[in-house]
Amino acid sequence: MSEVDKAEYADYLGNTGIMNFSEVKINGADIFSGNSRLEHEITMREQTETPTLNMYFSIQGISSAWEADSKDKYVLKDNQHAATFAPGFDGYYALSSPEVRNFGIALYEPFFSRLYSTDLECLKRFWDKVSAGKIADISEHALPITPKQQSVINDMHQCVYTGNMKQLFYESKITELFLLQAEQAEALNGLKPIKIESRNIDKLHAARLYIQKHMFDPLSLSGIARDAGLNEFILKKGFKELFGLTVFGYLNELKMNYARQMLLESQCTVYEAAYTMGYNEPYNFSKAFKKHFGYLPGELKK
């Protein structure tokens, strides 16, 4: 991301906060990333008549939006995302936590029309409403941000391209991220989210951080739960609900993404990457890698 702006922001109620904000504009899309530290909730007014498809990711903290003539708030909490369409917006956005980290993409015509597909039921319902000029959500409720989605967001943060290559890079990543949102919405269609007690959310984040720091150590559910101050049942159920993966599914994501970066950014061989990941046989590593990414690790070395 570029064009970083750090400033003290004051809303119309006089509440202030320090906001780091970066933005990239390409043809048909605005991409933004924010990191804010607040003493009180900050409320921002916005009005637009431009039809927009918004892909919003609440990495940390609580964000909300509502129309000026409505009391119904759309709320995203820690590690949640949504994809919504609005023919226009006249209302408010609010940031409601001491620290808020967010990432979002605003898509305009004709960009979002290129994403049109009715292969999934959730997309059919979504695009039917968009075509009718109505407010539309890709899912009935907020969804947990998955490691694959976070990986794509990280790629967008680290873009090194310029000119036409920059446009093509962001277009491909936006499309990939939207498809990941749609696939997840379809998979979780009709499933009601489990409510996690607020006192356990920080502990689940601590469990995830513990897994990140100890990803190459022997890990057990009991050990992770003990370190985070949770029982195993809450760890298993809460982790899946908050982060979209099981504990060991998340560990596998971490290892596969680490292996991919090793192969891309160093001179290591597939055998060396397999050994680092704990595989005795490169064949088994290659098989697991292809199942995860859809291609063999050796293709990254060509």
Beta strands, then each sheet from edge to edge (+ up, - down):
strand 1: 5-10
strand 2: 16-26
strand 3: 29-38
strand 4: 42-48
strand 5: 52-60
strand 6: 63-67
strand 7: 74-76
strand 8: 80-86
strand 9: 89-95
strand 10: 99-107
strand 11: 136-137
strand 12: 143-144
sheet 1: 1+ 2- 3+ 10- 5+ 8- 11+
sheet 2: 1+ 2- 3+ 10- 5+ 8- 12+
sheet 3: 4+ 9- 6+ 7-
end
